[in-house]
Amino acid sequence: MVELISLLGLAAGACTTGSFVPQVIKSLKTKETKDLSFAMLVLVVIGIAMWLAYGIVTRDVPIMSANAVSLVLTVTMLGIKIRYG
């Protein structure tokens, strides 16, 4: 049962993390981020960093893995926003 719950967490993390990929790709290609809110990106980065810290403290692999990748993607988006926004 624990393995099934971990698989569910990994699948959920893959979906939510994967949702950032199309925006990162589009923003890198077009160098356009005017429709993305800077404040929203900052809050998302902070929230994901906190989830990652929580995952590390609780040693929850699905939370750690999903949020580590999400943090890289959202920091990338924030960097694109700062550079081209």
N, C-alpha and C positions, 0 to 999 in steps of 0.2 A: 504493500500500500504506500509506503514511504517513497519508493521508486516512482510510482505512478504520480504522486504529488510533485515530485521533483521534475518529472517530464512535463507535467502541466505548467509548472513555473518556467521551465526552459522554453516551452512553446509560446507562452504568453510574452516572455521577454523577447523572443525572436520577432514576434509580431510588432510589439511596440518599438523595439529598437530599429527594426527594418523600416518602420514608417518614416524615419528621418532620412533614409538613403536617397529617395527620389529628390527631395528638396536640396540636399547637399550636391548631388550631381547636377541638377538644374542650375543652382547658383554658381557652381564652379564653371559650367559651360557659358552661361550668359553674363556672369559677373554682375548680376542684378539682384538686389535684396531690398529694394525700396518698400515692398509690401510686407516685409517682416519687421515686427516690432522689436526694437532693441531691448526694451524693458522685459518683454516676454522671453526673449532668448536668455537674458541674464537670470531671470527667475527660474527658468527651466534648468539652466546649468547648475544653479545653486541647489535646486531640488534633487536633481540627479546625483550630484556630489554627496548630498546627505543620504540618499538611498544607498549609494555605493558604500559609504561609511557604515551604515546600518548593516548591510550585507557582510561587510568585513567583520564587524564586531560579533554578529550572530553566526558567522561562518556559513552563510546561506549561499550556496554556489549559484543557483539561478538568479538571485538578486545581484550578486557580485558580478557575474558575467554579463548580464543584460545591461546593467548600469555602467559598467566599465566601457563597453562599446558605445552606449548611448552618450556617455560623457565625451568621448572622443568626437563623435559626430556633432554634438551640439556645440562644443567648443570650436570645432571647425566652422560651423555655421556662424557663430559669433565672430570669429576671425574674418570670415568673408564679409559679414555685415560691417565690421569696423573698417576693413580695407576698401571695399567698394561701395558701401552705403553712404 
